[in-house]
Amino acid sequence: MNKEAAEAYWKENISLILKLLVVWFAVSYGCGIIFIDELNAITFGGFKLGFWFAQQGAIYVFLVLIFVYAKKMEAIEEKYDIHE
């Protein structure tokens, strides 16, 4: 792999990571702390939605983000021909 392709690969990788971190932050901090009063007006499975996001929802979103990252990185690695 030449230097330009390697730099482009890492630029895409870092960009993807930053986007996923923004989503994770928005869900864990935003839904669990900032918007908790608004979300608590809604119930989900017998619990207030703000409480659910703070306790369980952020974890589920994080797990989904792991799978999204793996799938997107697979496509990026194939694009730059460094896949297994």
C-alpha positions in Angstrom: 0.0 0.0 0.0 1.4 3.4 -0.9 1.5 6.3 1.5 -1.4 8.2 0.0 -3.7 5.1 0.2 -2.5 4.4 3.8 -3.3 8.0 4.8 -6.7 7.8 3.1 -7.5 4.5 4.9 -6.6 6.0 8.3 -8.6 9.2 7.5 -11.7 7.1 6.8 -11.1 5.0 9.9 -10.8 8.0 12.2 -13.8 9.6 10.6 -15.9 6.6 11.2 -14.7 6.3 14.8 -15.5 10.0 15.5 -19.0 9.6 14.0 -19.8 6.6 16.1 -18.4 8.3 19.2 -20.7 11.2 18.6 -23.7 8.9 18.4 -22.6 7.1 21.5 -22.1 10.4 23.4 -25.5 11.7 22.2 -27.3 8.6 23.4 -25.4 8.0 26.7 -25.0 11.6 27.8 -27.9 13.2 26.0 -30.6 10.7 26.6 -29.3 9.6 30.0 -28.6 13.0 31.5 -29.6 16.1 29.5 -33.0 15.0 28.2 -33.9 12.7 31.1 -36.9 14.8 32.3 -38.5 14.8 28.8 -37.8 11.1 28.3 -39.2 10.2 31.7 -42.6 11.4 30.6 -42.6 8.2 28.4 -42.7 4.7 29.8 -41.0 1.7 28.2 -41.5 -1.8 29.5 -42.9 -0.4 32.8 -39.9 2.0 33.3 -39.4 5.6 32.6 -37.6 6.0 29.2 -34.9 8.3 30.7 -34.1 5.8 33.4 -34.1 3.0 30.7 -31.6 4.9 28.5 -29.4 5.6 31.4 -29.4 2.0 32.6 -29.8 -0.2 29.5 -30.4 1.8 26.3 -26.9 3.2 26.1 -25.4 -0.2 26.5 -27.6 -1.6 23.7 -26.7 1.3 21.5 -23.0 0.7 22.2 -23.3 -2.9 21.2 -25.0 -2.0 18.0 -22.2 0.5 17.3 -19.6 -2.2 17.7 -21.4 -4.2 14.9 -21.8 -1.2 12.7 -18.1 -0.4 13.1 -17.1 -4.0 12.2 -19.3 -3.9 9.1 -18.1 -0.5 8.0 -14.5 -1.4 8.6 -14.9 -4.5 6.6 -16.1 -2.4 3.6 -13.2 0.1 4.1 -10.6 -2.6 4.3 -12.0 -4.2 1.1 -11.9 -0.8 -0.6 -8.2 -0.4 0.2 -7.5 -4.1 -0.5 -6.3 -4.9 3.0 -9.0 -7.4 4.0 -8.2 -10.9 5.2 
